[in-house]
Amino acid sequence: MKSERPSRTAEYTALLRALGDIGMTSASGFSDPCAEKMLPAFFSYLHKAARFVSLFGAGGILRYQFGPVVDLLAMRTLAIDQVVQSAVGDNSAAKIEQVVILGAGLDSRVFRLQGLANTNAFEVDHPASQ
């Protein structure tokens, strides 16, 4: 990891979530509209290229190549989201008051989950990844 830039792991994870958001996953209910906005420049170009290829009917090739890892990450994200949502409750009455996400990377959970709206949420990672 270089001190002046986010970790590659965080960047690749955000890219995979962004690919899942444009439909390259078979994980039912997965959505992460924030992932694309968190991508560094190079990864943003990869995401745009994948979207372009998908628009012209060649998405099956990308799905074949990257689908399993996108599916794995999407299912992992959905499982963690479900645990967090059940812990914090709905917006009206949070069961817990604070959530700390360690190794958050370029995560978007605090932006995506409505249950975190009335919860103090802290994402902790290497400074350049935050």
PEHU-V796237 format. One record per helix or strand of 3 or more residues. SS is the DSSP state (h for helix, s for strand). FROM is the first residue (numbers start at 1). LEN is the number of residues. If there is no record, write none. Layout:
BEGIN
ss = <SS;SS>
from = <FROM;FROM>
len = <LEN;LEN>
END
This chain:
BEGIN
ss = <h;h;h;h;s;h;h;s;h>
from = <8;36;41;59;98;109;114;120;127>
len = <14;3;15;30;5;4;3;5;3>
END
